[in-house]
C-alpha cells in the first residue's frame, strides 16, 4: 500500500478524536453564554416622535413653515 492518497488508521482516529474534542468545547462555549430575555420599557413614553414629508397635490414638497392640516 504505497498509494500517496492513503491515510493511516491512526491518522483517521486522531482526526476523529480532535473533531469530538472540538465539538465538545464548542458546545461548552455556546452553553456558557447566558440567555437573557428581552426586557420591556418600564413606562410608556408620553411623546411620540413622528416625521412626515408633506407634499401638495402634484407631489411637490411644501415649503417649511406653519401649516393647517
mmCIF file as Biopython writes it, N, C-alpha, C and O atoms, coordinates in Angstrom:
data_model
#
loop_
_atom_site.group_PDB
_atom_site.id
_atom_site.type_symbol
_atom_site.label_atom_id
_atom_site.label_alt_id
_atom_site.label_comp_id
_atom_site.label_asym_id
_atom_site.label_entity_id
_atom_site.label_seq_id
_atom_site.pdbx_PDB_ins_code
_atom_site.Cartn_x
_atom_site.Cartn_y
_atom_site.Cartn_z
_atom_site.occupancy
_atom_site.B_iso_or_equiv
_atom_site.auth_seq_id
_atom_site.auth_asym_id
_atom_site.pdbx_PDB_model_num
ATOM 1   N N  . UNK A ? 1  ? 0.820   -1.183 0.000  1.0 0.0 1  A 1 
ATOM 2   C CA . UNK A ? 1  ? 0.000   0.000  0.000  1.0 0.0 1  A 1 
ATOM 3   C C  . UNK A ? 1  ? 0.865   1.248  0.000  1.0 0.0 1  A 1 
ATOM 4   O O  . UNK A ? 1  ? 0.967   1.931  1.019  1.0 0.0 1  A 1 
ATOM 5   N N  . UNK A ? 2  ? 1.459   1.540  -1.078 1.0 0.0 2  A 1 
ATOM 6   C CA . UNK A ? 2  ? 2.302   2.724  -1.198 1.0 0.0 2  A 1 
ATOM 7   C C  . UNK A ? 2  ? 1.568   3.839  -1.919 1.0 0.0 2  A 1 
ATOM 8   O O  . UNK A ? 2  ? 2.194   4.723  -2.504 1.0 0.0 2  A 1 
ATOM 9   N N  . UNK A ? 3  ? 0.246   3.802  -1.882 1.0 0.0 3  A 1 
ATOM 10  C CA . UNK A ? 3  ? -0.582  4.812  -2.526 1.0 0.0 3  A 1 
ATOM 11  C C  . UNK A ? 3  ? -0.410  6.146  -1.793 1.0 0.0 3  A 1 
ATOM 12  O O  . UNK A ? 3  ? -0.488  6.193  -0.565 1.0 0.0 3  A 1 
ATOM 13  N N  . UNK A ? 4  ? -0.178  7.227  -2.538 1.0 0.0 4  A 1 
ATOM 14  C CA . UNK A ? 4  ? 0.068   8.530  -1.908 1.0 0.0 4  A 1 
ATOM 15  C C  . UNK A ? 4  ? -1.207  9.115  -1.304 1.0 0.0 4  A 1 
ATOM 16  O O  . UNK A ? 4  ? -1.124  10.036 -0.492 1.0 0.0 4  A 1 
ATOM 17  N N  . UNK A ? 5  ? -2.385  8.606  -1.679 1.0 0.0 5  A 1 
ATOM 18  C CA . UNK A ? 5  ? -3.650  9.098  -1.129 1.0 0.0 5  A 1 
ATOM 19  C C  . UNK A ? 5  ? -4.093  8.314  0.094  1.0 0.0 5  A 1 
ATOM 20  O O  . UNK A ? 5  ? -5.160  8.590  0.642  1.0 0.0 5  A 1 
ATOM 21  N N  . UNK A ? 6  ? -3.318  7.361  0.529  1.0 0.0 6  A 1 
ATOM 22  C CA . UNK A ? 6  ? -3.665  6.510  1.662  1.0 0.0 6  A 1 
ATOM 23  C C  . UNK A ? 6  ? -3.497  7.276  2.976  1.0 0.0 6  A 1 
ATOM 24  O O  . UNK A ? 6  ? -2.482  7.937  3.195  1.0 0.0 6  A 1 
ATOM 25  N N  . UNK A ? 7  ? -4.498  7.179  3.839  1.0 0.0 7  A 1 
ATOM 26  C CA . UNK A ? 7  ? -4.441  7.785  5.173  1.0 0.0 7  A 1 
ATOM 27  C C  . UNK A ? 7  ? -4.449  6.640  6.173  1.0 0.0 7  A 1 
ATOM 28  O O  . UNK A ? 7  ? -5.287  5.742  6.098  1.0 0.0 7  A 1 
ATOM 29  N N  . UNK A ? 8  ? -3.523  6.679  7.096  1.0 0.0 8  A 1 
ATOM 30  C CA . UNK A ? 8  ? -3.425  5.589  8.064  1.0 0.0 8  A 1 
ATOM 31  C C  . UNK A ? 8  ? -4.591  5.623  9.038  1.0 0.0 8  A 1 
ATOM 32  O O  . UNK A ? 8  ? -5.225  6.657  9.245  1.0 0.0 8  A 1 
ATOM 33  N N  . UNK A ? 9  ? -4.854  4.472  9.626  1.0 0.0 9  A 1 
ATOM 34  C CA . UNK A ? 9  ? -5.936  4.371  10.609 1.0 0.0 9  A 1 
ATOM 35  C C  . UNK A ? 9  ? -5.659  5.246  11.815 1.0 0.0 9  A 1 
ATOM 36  O O  . UNK A ? 9  ? -6.578  5.806  12.412 1.0 0.0 9  A 1 
ATOM 37  N N  . UNK A ? 10 ? -4.403  5.360  12.168 1.0 0.0 10 A 1 
ATOM 38  C CA . UNK A ? 10 ? -4.021  6.191  13.313 1.0 0.0 10 A 1 
ATOM 39  C C  . UNK A ? 10 ? -4.361  7.661  13.019 1.0 0.0 10 A 1 
ATOM 40  O O  . UNK A ? 10 ? -4.854  8.376  13.892 1.0 0.0 10 A 1 
ATOM 41  N N  . UNK A ? 11 ? -4.098  8.095  11.806 1.0 0.0 11 A 1 
ATOM 42  C CA . UNK A ? 11 ? -4.410  9.475  11.432 1.0 0.0 11 A 1 
ATOM 43  C C  . UNK A ? 11 ? -5.917  9.706  11.464 1.0 0.0 11 A 1 
ATOM 44  O O  . UNK A ? 11 ? -6.378  10.745 11.936 1.0 0.0 11 A 1 
ATOM 45  N N  . UNK A ? 12 ? -6.678  8.746  10.966 1.0 0.0 12 A 1 
ATOM 46  C CA . UNK A ? 12 ? -8.136  8.864  10.977 1.0 0.0 12 A 1 
ATOM 47  C C  . UNK A ? 12 ? -8.648  8.929  12.409 1.0 0.0 12 A 1 
ATOM 48  O O  . UNK A ? 12 ? -9.511  9.750  12.719 1.0 0.0 12 A 1 
ATOM 49  N N  . UNK A ? 13 ? -8.130  8.078  13.282 1.0 0.0 13 A 1 
ATOM 50  C CA . UNK A ? 13 ? -8.548  8.100  14.696 1.0 0.0 13 A 1 
ATOM 51  C C  . UNK A ? 13 ? -8.197  9.425  15.355 1.0 0.0 13 A 1 
ATOM 52  O O  . UNK A ? 13 ? -8.989  9.970  16.124 1.0 0.0 13 A 1 
ATOM 53  N N  . UNK A ? 14 ? -7.008  9.946  15.053 1.0 0.0 14 A 1 
ATOM 54  C CA . UNK A ? 14 ? -6.623  11.242 15.624 1.0 0.0 14 A 1 
ATOM 55  C C  . UNK A ? 14 ? -7.543  12.358 15.127 1.0 0.0 14 A 1 
ATOM 56  O O  . UNK A ? 14 ? -7.921  13.241 15.897 1.0 0.0 14 A 1 
ATOM 57  N N  . UNK A ? 15 ? -7.900  12.320 13.852 1.0 0.0 15 A 1 
ATOM 58  C CA . UNK A ? 15 ? -8.811  13.327 13.315 1.0 0.0 15 A 1 
ATOM 59  C C  . UNK A ? 15 ? -10.185 13.225 13.964 1.0 0.0 15 A 1 
ATOM 60  O O  . UNK A ? 15 ? -10.793 14.242 14.298 1.0 0.0 15 A 1 
ATOM 61  N N  . UNK A ? 16 ? -10.675 12.002 14.143 1.0 0.0 16 A 1 
ATOM 62  C CA . UNK A ? 16 ? -11.967 11.815 14.794 1.0 0.0 16 A 1 
ATOM 63  C C  . UNK A ? 16 ? -11.926 12.293 16.243 1.0 0.0 16 A 1 
ATOM 64  O O  . UNK A ? 16 ? -12.865 12.933 16.715 1.0 0.0 16 A 1 
ATOM 65  N N  . UNK A ? 17 ? -10.862 11.989 16.930 1.0 0.0 17 A 1 
ATOM 66  C CA . UNK A ? 17 ? -10.701 12.402 18.326 1.0 0.0 17 A 1 
ATOM 67  C C  . UNK A ? 17 ? -10.667 13.924 18.417 1.0 0.0 17 A 1 
ATOM 68  O O  . UNK A ? 17 ? -11.333 14.516 19.267 1.0 0.0 17 A 1 
ATOM 69  N N  . UNK A ? 18 ? -9.898  14.547 17.546 1.0 0.0 18 A 1 
ATOM 70  C CA . UNK A ? 18 ? -9.804  16.013 17.552 1.0 0.0 18 A 1 
ATOM 71  C C  . UNK A ? 18 ? -11.153 16.653 17.224 1.0 0.0 18 A 1 
ATOM 72  O O  . UNK A ? 18 ? -11.509 17.683 17.796 1.0 0.0 18 A 1 
ATOM 73  N N  . UNK A ? 19 ? -11.906 16.040 16.298 1.0 0.0 19 A 1 
ATOM 74  C CA . UNK A ? 19 ? -13.209 16.569 15.935 1.0 0.0 19 A 1 
ATOM 75  C C  . UNK A ? 19 ? -14.162 16.485 17.126 1.0 0.0 19 A 1 
ATOM 76  O O  . UNK A ? 19 ? -14.905 17.430 17.391 1.0 0.0 19 A 1 
ATOM 77  N N  . UNK A ? 20 ? -14.145 15.374 17.836 1.0 0.0 20 A 1 
ATOM 78  C CA . UNK A ? 20 ? -15.012 15.210 19.007 1.0 0.0 20 A 1 
ATOM 79  C C  . UNK A ? 20 ? -14.639 16.234 20.079 1.0 0.0 20 A 1 
ATOM 80  O O  . UNK A ? 20 ? -15.518 16.849 20.682 1.0 0.0 20 A 1 
ATOM 81  N N  . UNK A ? 21 ? -13.367 16.412 20.312 1.0 0.0 21 A 1 
ATOM 82  C CA . UNK A ? 21 ? -12.924 17.392 21.312 1.0 0.0 21 A 1 
ATOM 83  C C  . UNK A ? 21 ? -13.362 18.794 20.904 1.0 0.0 21 A 1 
ATOM 84  O O  . UNK A ? 21 ? -13.816 19.569 21.746 1.0 0.0 21 A 1 
ATOM 85  N N  . UNK A ? 22 ? -13.232 19.127 19.628 1.0 0.0 22 A 1 
ATOM 86  C CA . UNK A ? 22 ? -13.643 20.449 19.148 1.0 0.0 22 A 1 
ATOM 87  C C  . UNK A ? 22 ? -15.141 20.649 19.326 1.0 0.0 22 A 1 
ATOM 88  O O  . UNK A ? 22 ? -15.573 21.735 19.712 1.0 0.0 22 A 1 
ATOM 89  N N  . UNK A ? 23 ? -15.938 19.631 19.054 1.0 0.0 23 A 1 
ATOM 90  C CA . UNK A ? 23 ? -17.393 19.749 19.208 1.0 0.0 23 A 1 
ATOM 91  C C  . UNK A ? 23 ? -17.789 19.887 20.676 1.0 0.0 23 A 1 
ATOM 92  O O  . UNK A ? 23 ? -18.698 20.651 21.000 1.0 0.0 23 A 1 
ATOM 93  N N  . UNK A ? 24 ? -17.124 19.163 21.556 1.0 0.0 24 A 1 
ATOM 94  C CA . UNK A ? 24 ? -17.409 19.272 22.986 1.0 0.0 24 A 1 
ATOM 95  C C  . UNK A ? 24 ? -17.063 20.675 23.482 1.0 0.0 24 A 1 
ATOM 96  O O  . UNK A ? 24 ? -17.840 21.286 24.215 1.0 0.0 24 A 1 
ATOM 97  N N  . UNK A ? 25 ? -15.906 21.178 23.086 1.0 0.0 25 A 1 
ATOM 98  C CA . UNK A ? 25 ? -15.514 22.531 23.501 1.0 0.0 25 A 1 
ATOM 99  C C  . UNK A ? 25 ? -16.472 23.583 22.942 1.0 0.0 25 A 1 
ATOM 100 O O  . UNK A ? 25 ? -16.842 24.521 23.648 1.0 0.0 25 A 1 
ATOM 101 N N  . UNK A ? 26 ? -16.870 23.433 21.691 1.0 0.0 26 A 1 
ATOM 102 C CA . UNK A ? 26 ? -17.818 24.383 21.102 1.0 0.0 26 A 1 
ATOM 103 C C  . UNK A ? 26 ? -19.150 24.337 21.841 1.0 0.0 26 A 1 
ATOM 104 O O  . UNK A ? 26 ? -19.754 25.380 22.091 1.0 0.0 26 A 1 
ATOM 105 N N  . UNK A ? 27 ? -19.611 23.149 22.189 1.0 0.0 27 A 1 
ATOM 106 C CA . UNK A ? 27 ? -20.866 23.018 22.936 1.0 0.0 27 A 1 
ATOM 107 C C  . UNK A ? 27 ? -20.766 23.681 24.306 1.0 0.0 27 A 1 
ATOM 108 O O  . UNK A ? 27 ? -21.699 24.353 24.746 1.0 0.0 27 A 1 
ATOM 109 N N  . UNK A ? 28 ? -19.643 23.492 24.973 1.0 0.0 28 A 1 
ATOM 110 C CA . UNK A ? 28 ? -19.454 24.113 26.288 1.0 0.0 28 A 1 
ATOM 111 C C  . UNK A ? 28 ? -19.418 25.633 26.172 1.0 0.0 28 A 1 
ATOM 112 O O  . UNK A ? 28 ? -19.983 26.338 27.009 1.0 0.0 28 A 1 
ATOM 113 N N  . UNK A ? 29 ? -18.761 26.129 25.149 1.0 0.0 29 A 1 
ATOM 114 C CA . UNK A ? 29 ? -18.683 27.582 24.968 1.0 0.0 29 A 1 
ATOM 115 C C  . UNK A ? 29 ? -20.062 28.167 24.679 1.0 0.0 29 A 1 
ATOM 116 O O  . UNK A ? 29 ? -20.417 29.211 25.227 1.0 0.0 29 A 1 
ATOM 117 N N  . UNK A ? 30 ? -20.840 27.508 23.827 1.0 0.0 30 A 1 
ATOM 118 C CA . UNK A ? 30 ? -22.169 28.008 23.492 1.0 0.0 30 A 1 
ATOM 119 C C  . UNK A ? 30 ? -23.097 27.923 24.700 1.0 0.0 30 A 1 
ATOM 120 O O  . UNK A ? 30 ? -23.890 28.833 24.940 1.0 0.0 30 A 1 
ATOM 121 N N  . UNK A ? 31 ? -23.001 26.842 25.454 1.0 0.0 31 A 1 
ATOM 122 C CA . UNK A ? 31 ? -23.897 26.696 26.606 1.0 0.0 31 A 1 
ATOM 123 C C  . UNK A ? 31 ? -23.528 27.626 27.757 1.0 0.0 31 A 1 
ATOM 124 O O  . UNK A ? 31 ? -24.339 27.836 28.658 1.0 0.0 31 A 1 
ATOM 125 N N  . UNK A ? 32 ? -22.328 28.184 27.744 1.0 0.0 32 A 1 
ATOM 126 C CA . UNK A ? 32 ? -21.935 29.092 28.818 1.0 0.0 32 A 1 
ATOM 127 C C  . UNK A ? 32 ? -22.417 30.516 28.574 1.0 0.0 32 A 1 
ATOM 128 O O  . UNK A ? 32 ? -22.283 31.364 29.455 1.0 0.0 32 A 1 
ATOM 129 N N  . UNK A ? 33 ? -22.973 30.797 27.404 1.0 0.0 33 A 1 
ATOM 130 C CA . UNK A ? 33 ? -23.499 32.130 27.117 1.0 0.0 33 A 1 
ATOM 131 C C  . UNK A ? 33 ? -24.853 32.251 27.819 1.0 0.0 33 A 1 
ATOM 132 O O  . UNK A ? 33 ? -25.757 31.454 27.571 1.0 0.0 33 A 1 
ATOM 133 N N  . UNK A ? 34 ? -24.988 33.245 28.689 1.0 0.0 34 A 1 
ATOM 134 C CA . UNK A ? 34 ? -26.256 33.359 29.414 1.0 0.0 34 A 1 
ATOM 135 C C  . UNK A ? 34 ? -27.374 33.812 28.478 1.0 0.0 34 A 1 
ATOM 136 O O  . UNK A ? 34 ? -27.184 34.706 27.653 1.0 0.0 34 A 1 
ATOM 137 N N  . UNK A ? 35 ? -28.522 33.192 28.614 1.0 0.0 35 A 1 
ATOM 138 C CA . UNK A ? 35 ? -29.688 33.560 27.822 1.0 0.0 35 A 1 
ATOM 139 C C  . UNK A ? 35 ? -30.485 34.586 28.611 1.0 0.0 35 A 1 
ATOM 140 O O  . UNK A ? 35 ? -31.089 34.260 29.633 1.0 0.0 35 A 1 
ATOM 141 N N  . UNK A ? 36 ? -30.485 35.819 28.137 1.0 0.0 36 A 1 
ATOM 142 C CA . UNK A ? 36 ? -31.219 36.871 28.832 1.0 0.0 36 A 1 
ATOM 143 C C  . UNK A ? 36 ? -32.480 37.193 28.043 1.0 0.0 36 A 1 
ATOM 144 O O  . UNK A ? 36 ? -32.409 37.433 26.838 1.0 0.0 36 A 1 
ATOM 145 N N  . UNK A ? 37 ? -33.617 37.201 28.698 1.0 0.0 37 A 1 
ATOM 146 C CA . UNK A ? 37 ? -34.861 37.528 27.992 1.0 0.0 37 A 1 
ATOM 147 C C  . UNK A ? 37 ? -34.905 39.005 27.634 1.0 0.0 37 A 1 
ATOM 148 O O  . UNK A ? 37 ? -34.261 39.832 28.279 1.0 0.0 37 A 1 
ATOM 149 N N  . UNK A ? 38 ? -35.662 39.321 26.613 1.0 0.0 38 A 1 
ATOM 150 C CA . UNK A ? 38 ? -35.833 40.719 26.215 1.0 0.0 38 A 1 
ATOM 151 C C  . UNK A ? 38 ? -36.600 41.461 27.309 1.0 0.0 38 A 1 
ATOM 152 O O  . UNK A ? 38 ? -37.508 40.908 27.929 1.0 0.0 38 A 1 
ATOM 153 N N  . UNK A ? 39 ? -36.228 42.697 27.531 1.0 0.0 39 A 1 
ATOM 154 C CA . UNK A ? 39 ? -36.910 43.470 28.563 1.0 0.0 39 A 1 
ATOM 155 C C  . UNK A ? 39 ? -37.699 44.605 27.931 1.0 0.0 39 A 1 
ATOM 156 O O  . UNK A ? 39 ? -37.286 45.171 26.919 1.0 0.0 39 A 1 
ATOM 157 N N  . UNK A ? 40 ? -38.816 44.928 28.521 1.0 0.0 40 A 1 
ATOM 158 C CA . UNK A ? 40 ? -39.677 45.998 28.036 1.0 0.0 40 A 1 
ATOM 159 C C  . UNK A ? 40 ? -39.350 47.296 28.763 1.0 0.0 40 A 1 
ATOM 160 O O  . UNK A ? 40 ? -38.750 47.288 29.838 1.0 0.0 40 A 1 
ATOM 161 N N  . UNK A ? 41 ? -39.745 48.387 28.172 1.0 0.0 41 A 1 
ATOM 162 C CA . UNK A ? 41 ? -39.560 49.691 28.815 1.0 0.0 41 A 1 
ATOM 163 C C  . UNK A ? 41 ? -40.434 49.747 30.070 1.0 0.0 41 A 1 
ATOM 164 O O  . UNK A ? 41 ? -41.548 49.223 30.070 1.0 0.0 41 A 1 
ATOM 165 N N  . UNK A ? 42 ? -39.938 50.377 31.138 1.0 0.0 42 A 1 
ATOM 166 C CA . UNK A ? 42 ? -40.723 50.427 32.379 1.0 0.0 42 A 1 
ATOM 167 C C  . UNK A ? 42 ? -41.998 51.256 32.260 1.0 0.0 42 A 1 
ATOM 168 O O  . UNK A ? 42 ? -42.975 50.979 32.955 1.0 0.0 42 A 1 
ATOM 169 N N  . UNK A ? 43 ? -42.007 52.273 31.387 1.0 0.0 43 A 1 
ATOM 170 C CA . UNK A ? 43 ? -43.206 53.096 31.215 1.0 0.0 43 A 1 
ATOM 171 C C  . UNK A ? 43 ? -43.445 53.346 29.733 1.0 0.0 43 A 1 
ATOM 172 O O  . UNK A ? 43 ? -42.559 53.138 28.904 1.0 0.0 43 A 1 
ATOM 173 N N  . UNK A ? 44 ? -44.638 53.789 29.417 1.0 0.0 44 A 1 
ATOM 174 C CA . UNK A ? 44 ? -44.969 54.143 28.035 1.0 0.0 44 A 1 
ATOM 175 C C  . UNK A ? 44 ? -44.582 55.599 27.823 1.0 0.0 44 A 1 
ATOM 176 O O  . UNK A ? 44 ? -44.939 56.451 28.636 1.0 0.0 44 A 1 
ATOM 177 N N  . UNK A ? 45 ? -43.847 55.911 26.730 1.0 0.0 45 A 1 
ATOM 178 C CA . UNK A ? 45 ? -43.453 57.303 26.502 1.0 0.0 45 A 1 
ATOM 179 C C  . UNK A ? 45 ? -44.677 58.197 26.281 1.0 0.0 45 A 1 
ATOM 180 O O  . UNK A ? 45 ? -45.649 57.785 25.647 1.0 0.0 45 A 1 
ATOM 181 N N  . UNK A ? 46 ? -44.620 59.410 26.805 1.0 0.0 46 A 1 
ATOM 182 C CA . UNK A ? 46 ? -45.728 60.360 26.692 1.0 0.0 46 A 1 
ATOM 183 C C  . UNK A ? 46 ? -45.705 61.108 25.359 1.0 0.0 46 A 1 
ATOM 184 O O  . UNK A ? 46 ? -46.743 61.581 24.896 1.0 0.0 46 A 1 
ATOM 185 N N  . UNK A ? 47 ? -44.527 61.215 24.741 1.0 0.0 47 A 1 
ATOM 186 C CA . UNK A ? 47 ? -44.383 61.944 23.482 1.0 0.0 47 A 1 
ATOM 187 C C  . UNK A ? 47 ? -44.021 60.946 22.387 1.0 0.0 47 A 1 
ATOM 188 O O  . UNK A ? 47 ? -43.161 60.084 22.566 1.0 0.0 47 A 1 
ATOM 189 N N  . UNK A ? 48 ? -44.692 61.084 21.258 1.0 0.0 48 A 1 
ATOM 190 C CA . UNK A ? 48 ? -44.426 60.214 20.122 1.0 0.0 48 A 1 
ATOM 191 C C  . UNK A ? 48 ? -43.803 61.053 19.020 1.0 0.0 48 A 1 
ATOM 192 O O  . UNK A ? 48 ? -44.422 62.005 18.545 1.0 0.0 48 A 1 
ATOM 193 N N  . UNK A ? 49 ? -42.609 60.723 18.612 1.0 0.0 49 A 1 
ATOM 194 C CA . UNK A ? 49 ? -41.929 61.428 17.542 1.0 0.0 49 A 1 
ATOM 195 C C  . UNK A ? 49 ? -42.452 60.907 16.211 1.0 0.0 49 A 1 
ATOM 196 O O  . UNK A ? 49 ? -42.448 59.700 15.967 1.0 0.0 49 A 1 
ATOM 197 N N  . UNK A ? 50 ? -42.897 61.803 15.363 1.0 0.0 50 A 1 
ATOM 198 C CA . UNK A ? 50 ? -43.431 61.410 14.068 1.0 0.0 50 A 1 
ATOM 199 C C  . UNK A ? 50 ? -42.883 62.354 13.015 1.0 0.0 50 A 1 
ATOM 200 O O  . UNK A ? 50 ? -42.947 63.573 13.175 1.0 0.0 50 A 1 
ATOM 201 N N  . UNK A ? 51 ? -42.355 61.809 11.961 1.0 0.0 51 A 1 
ATOM 202 C CA . UNK A ? 51 ? -41.832 62.630 10.869 1.0 0.0 51 A 1 
ATOM 203 C C  . UNK A ? 51 ? -42.548 62.244 9.595  1.0 0.0 51 A 1 
ATOM 204 O O  . UNK A ? 51 ? -42.814 61.068 9.346  1.0 0.0 51 A 1 
ATOM 205 N N  . UNK A ? 52 ? -42.859 63.253 8.784  1.0 0.0 52 A 1 
ATOM 206 C CA . UNK A ? 52 ? -43.540 63.002 7.519  1.0 0.0 52 A 1 
ATOM 207 C C  . UNK A ? 52 ? -43.026 63.982 6.480  1.0 0.0 52 A 1 
ATOM 208 O O  . UNK A ? 52 ? -42.424 65.006 6.805  1.0 0.0 52 A 1 
ATOM 209 N N  . UNK A ? 53 ? -43.270 63.653 5.260  1.0 0.0 53 A 1 
ATOM 210 C CA . UNK A ? 53 ? -42.924 64.545 4.152  1.0 0.0 53 A 1 
ATOM 211 C C  . UNK A ? 53 ? -44.246 65.048 3.592  1.0 0.0 53 A 1 
ATOM 212 O O  . UNK A ? 53 ? -45.038 64.273 3.056  1.0 0.0 53 A 1 
ATOM 213 N N  . UNK A ? 54 ? -44.480 66.350 3.721  1.0 0.0 54 A 1 
ATOM 214 C CA . UNK A ? 54 ? -45.744 66.928 3.283  1.0 0.0 54 A 1 
ATOM 215 C C  . UNK A ? 54 ? -45.562 67.457 1.867  1.0 0.0 54 A 1 
ATOM 216 O O  . UNK A ? 54 ? -44.642 68.227 1.589  1.0 0.0 54 A 1 
ATOM 217 N N  . UNK A ? 55 ? -46.454 67.029 0.978  1.0 0.0 55 A 1 
ATOM 218 C CA . UNK A ? 55 ? -46.402 67.457 -0.421 1.0 0.0 55 A 1 
ATOM 219 C C  . UNK A ? 55 ? -47.764 68.004 -0.828 1.0 0.0 55 A 1 
ATOM 220 O O  . UNK A ? 55 ? -48.779 67.756 -0.176 1.0 0.0 55 A 1 
ATOM 221 N N  . UNK A ? 56 ? -47.754 68.753 -1.923 1.0 0.0 56 A 1 
ATOM 222 C CA . UNK A ? 56 ? -49.027 69.230 -2.455 1.0 0.0 56 A 1 
ATOM 223 C C  . UNK A ? 56 ? -49.627 68.163 -3.360 1.0 0.0 56 A 1 
ATOM 224 O O  . UNK A ? 56 ? -49.104 67.052 -3.446 1.0 0.0 56 A 1 
ATOM 225 N N  . UNK A ? 57 ? -50.721 68.497 -4.036 1.0 0.0 57 A 1 
ATOM 226 C CA . UNK A ? 57 ? -51.418 67.500 -4.858 1.0 0.0 57 A 1 
ATOM 227 C C  . UNK A ? 57 ? -50.581 67.018 -6.039 1.0 0.0 57 A 1 
ATOM 228 O O  . UNK A ? 57 ? -50.847 65.951 -6.592 1.0 0.0 57 A 1 
ATOM 229 N N  . UNK A ? 58 ? -49.564 67.802 -6.430 1.0 0.0 58 A 1 
ATOM 230 C CA . UNK A ? 58 ? -48.687 67.403 -7.541 1.0 0.0 58 A 1 
ATOM 231 C C  . UNK A ? 58 ? -47.482 66.602 -7.054 1.0 0.0 58 A 1 
ATOM 232 O O  . UNK A ? 58 ? -46.668 66.153 -7.861 1.0 0.0 58 A 1 
ATOM 233 N N  . UNK A ? 59 ? -47.365 66.421 -5.742 1.0 0.0 59 A 1 
ATOM 234 C CA . UNK A ? 59 ? -46.247 65.656 -5.194 1.0 0.0 59 A 1 
ATOM 235 C C  . UNK A ? 59 ? -45.017 66.493 -4.901 1.0 0.0 59 A 1 
ATOM 236 O O  . UNK A ? 59 ? -43.959 65.951 -4.581 1.0 0.0 59 A 1 
ATOM 237 N N  . UNK A ? 60 ? -45.146 67.819 -5.008 1.0 0.0 60 A 1 
ATOM 238 C CA . UNK A ? 60 ? -44.029 68.725 -4.737 1.0 0.0 60 A 1 
ATOM 239 C C  . UNK A ? 60 ? -44.000 69.016 -3.239 1.0 0.0 60 A 1 
ATOM 240 O O  . UNK A ? 60 ? -45.044 69.304 -2.653 1.0 0.0 60 A 1 
ATOM 241 N N  . UNK A ? 61 ? -42.815 68.947 -2.598 1.0 0.0 61 A 1 
ATOM 242 C CA . UNK A ? 61 ? -42.746 69.225 -1.160 1.0 0.0 61 A 1 
ATOM 243 C C  . UNK A ? 61 ? -43.219 70.648 -0.838 1.0 0.0 61 A 1 
ATOM 244 O O  . UNK A ? 61 ? -42.897 71.602 -1.547 1.0 0.0 61 A 1 
ATOM 245 N N  . UNK A ? 62 ? -43.986 70.763 0.243  1.0 0.0 62 A 1 
ATOM 246 C CA . UNK A ? 62 ? -44.494 72.058 0.699  1.0 0.0 62 A 1 
ATOM 247 C C  . UNK A ? 62 ? -43.365 72.751 1.443  1.0 0.0 62 A 1 
ATOM 248 O O  . UNK A ? 62 ? -42.652 72.092 2.201  1.0 0.0 62 A 1 
ATOM 249 N N  . UNK A ? 63 ? -43.169 74.083 1.255  1.0 0.0 63 A 1 
ATOM 250 C CA . UNK A ? 63 ? -42.088 74.789 1.966  1.0 0.0 63 A 1 
ATOM 251 C C  . UNK A ? 63 ? -42.293 74.750 3.482  1.0 0.0 63 A 1 
ATOM 252 O O  . UNK A ? 63 ? -43.410 74.604 3.978  1.0 0.0 63 A 1 
ATOM 253 N N  . UNK A ? 64 ? -41.171 74.888 4.199  1.0 0.0 64 A 1 
ATOM 254 C CA . UNK A ? 64 ? -41.220 74.890 5.666  1.0 0.0 64 A 1 
ATOM 255 C C  . UNK A ? 64 ? -42.073 76.037 6.171  1.0 0.0 64 A 1 
ATOM 256 O O  . UNK A ? 64 ? -42.199 77.069 5.511  1.0 0.0 64 A 1 
ATOM 257 N N  . UNK A ? 65 ? -42.652 75.855 7.331  1.0 0.0 65 A 1 
ATOM 258 C CA . UNK A ? 65 ? -43.453 76.888 7.951  1.0 0.0 65 A 1 
ATOM 259 C C  . UNK A ? 65 ? -44.634 76.262 8.667  1.0 0.0 65 A 1 
ATOM 260 O O  . UNK A ? 65 ? -44.727 75.040 8.780  1.0 0.0 65 A 1 
ATOM 261 N N  . UNK A ? 66 ? -45.546 77.114 9.156  1.0 0.0 66 A 1 
ATOM 262 C CA . UNK A ? 66 ? -46.750 76.642 9.830  1.0 0.0 66 A 1 
ATOM 263 C C  . UNK A ? 66 ? -47.766 76.190 8.798  1.0 0.0 66 A 1 
ATOM 264 O O  . UNK A ? 66 ? -47.996 76.872 7.800  1.0 0.0 66 A 1 
ATOM 265 N N  . UNK A ? 67 ? -48.370 75.043 9.042  1.0 0.0 67 A 1 
ATOM 266 C CA . UNK A ? 67 ? -49.368 74.515 8.122  1.0 0.0 67 A 1 
ATOM 267 C C  . UNK A ? 67 ? -50.626 74.166 8.888  1.0 0.0 67 A 1 
ATOM 268 O O  . UNK A ? 67 ? -50.563 73.740 10.042 1.0 0.0 67 A 1 
ATOM 269 N N  . UNK A ? 68 ? -51.757 74.345 8.254  1.0 0.0 68 A 1 
ATOM 270 C CA . UNK A ? 68 ? -53.026 73.903 8.800  1.0 0.0 68 A 1 
ATOM 271 C C  . UNK A ? 68 ? -53.360 72.568 8.151  1.0 0.0 68 A 1 
ATOM 272 O O  . UNK A ? 68 ? -53.514 72.475 6.933  1.0 0.0 68 A 1 
ATOM 273 N N  . UNK A ? 69 ? -53.466 71.560 8.961  1.0 0.0 69 A 1 
ATOM 274 C CA . UNK A ? 69 ? -53.731 70.224 8.428  1.0 0.0 69 A 1 
ATOM 275 C C  . UNK A ? 69 ? -55.085 69.768 8.925  1.0 0.0 69 A 1 
ATOM 276 O O  . UNK A ? 69 ? -55.521 68.663 8.601  1.0 0.0 69 A 1 
#
